[in-house]
Amino acid sequence: MTGSRGSPTGSKARYGRFGGRYVPETLMEALIRLDEAFTRAMADPAFQQDLSDHLTHYAGRPTPLTFCPNLSRSLGCRIYLKREDLLHGGAHKLNNTLGQALLARSMGKHRIIAETGAGQHGVATAIAGARLGIPVEVYMGETDIHRQALNVSRMRLLGAKVIPVASGTRTLKDAVNEALRDWVERVEDTYYLLGSVVGPHPYPLMVRTFQSVIGEEARRQVLEREGRLPDAILACVGGGSNAIGIFHRFLEDDVRLIGVEAGGEGLATGMHGASLCAGSPGVLHGALSYLLQDEDGQVSETHSIAAGLDYPGVGPELAHLRESGRMEAVSVTDRAAEEAFSLLARTEGIVPALESAHAIAHLVEIAGDLDRDSIVVVNLSGRGDKDVETTVSVPQGTGGSR
Ligand SMILES: *Cc1c(COP(=O)(O)O)cnc(C)c1O
């Protein structure tokens, strides 16, 4: 274990006391080389141009910043949505997978591996691999393979190989463990493409860098439209990549940043995914951060109606932002998220991912405390087509809330 060993020449591995590289020695060399390749790519104008071309002409950036007149009227503030649901693939995840797949290519890797839970990151990796002509293999828990049949088919259609994981609870955390094991064995020709701002350094830094395009655009767009910065920004938090992606450019500004976690059936029931609100510091998947664990340090089972928020850990930078007071962390229940899901569909004609609906739900909760001219930006991390079946219990066609 080498959590405290920094890299004298590389980028910063810690966010306050969080982050680091708690990995076996066999992976240290690979992580240091990855850090060097990433630093080199970021300073290389040709790499930046290539990434920018892919984001613009393939992925569909910039995504719009949409004003919501109806929801604004009913909640009593000025609401904008950053439309990552309109990115190719239907969520923000492609910003990261395209960036890392281009990095894999620049490093001369011939094989990409990834882990996936709900299948969304597996699909986004398969898209990037197909586009750049690099074979993709995705580790996925057997339980998740059964629960997420559509995404398994999508990955296969996109040419990726799905590898079932039968260990542990046969879900996301077990898939990460298997992917790390694979990487240790084939580190020479294999690139491990991690899906959120978690894992050992430099992953949290790399994923944040590739997702920061969200906040760069949102800041420019809101200044163009309103002539000033927003009062608050809300984003859902699973691993934390869409949240830090929109927050990062605003860290130095006087803007409230609110991360919304999966409250599941309520924090008191233990059936949730709220690592920041209800977890404690510990090491998971190579980094020190907040996580849901028992007294022995065994990782707890999590629950959320939104598959993308169903993860027991959270990125180390978010743990630091929360602990230092820069970011607020809150949670909303499955039920509140479902209500927000149909509210946004009925009022604005936009079906959000259930993950993103958590951020809308919290806005509904705090709207009473905001002024009429308060400007709020919600990161709409993905679209909700995948969730329509899950939420059929919500009353339909009740005529909207207006
Ligand atoms: C995967 C996913 C999330 C959660 O991941 P973060 O790393 O926390 O952003 C949120 N929303 C959508 C739509 C997702 O697909």
The ligand as a Gaussian input file, in Angstrom:
#p B3LYP/6-31G(d) Opt

LIG

0 1
 C      -23.617000       7.812000     -14.328000
 C      -24.588000       8.916000     -14.175000
 C      -24.577000       9.756000     -13.032000
 C      -23.682000       9.543000     -11.854000
 O      -22.314000       9.663000     -12.105000
 P      -21.459000      10.932000     -11.631000
 O      -20.065000      10.489000     -11.786000
 O      -21.829000      11.217000     -10.199000
 O      -21.830000      12.065000     -12.508000
 C      -25.467000      10.813000     -13.002000
 N      -26.349000      11.034000     -13.999000
 C      -26.393000      10.245000     -15.102000
 C      -27.384000      10.543000     -16.155000
 C      -25.514000       9.164000     -15.223000
 O      -25.580000       8.387000     -16.309000

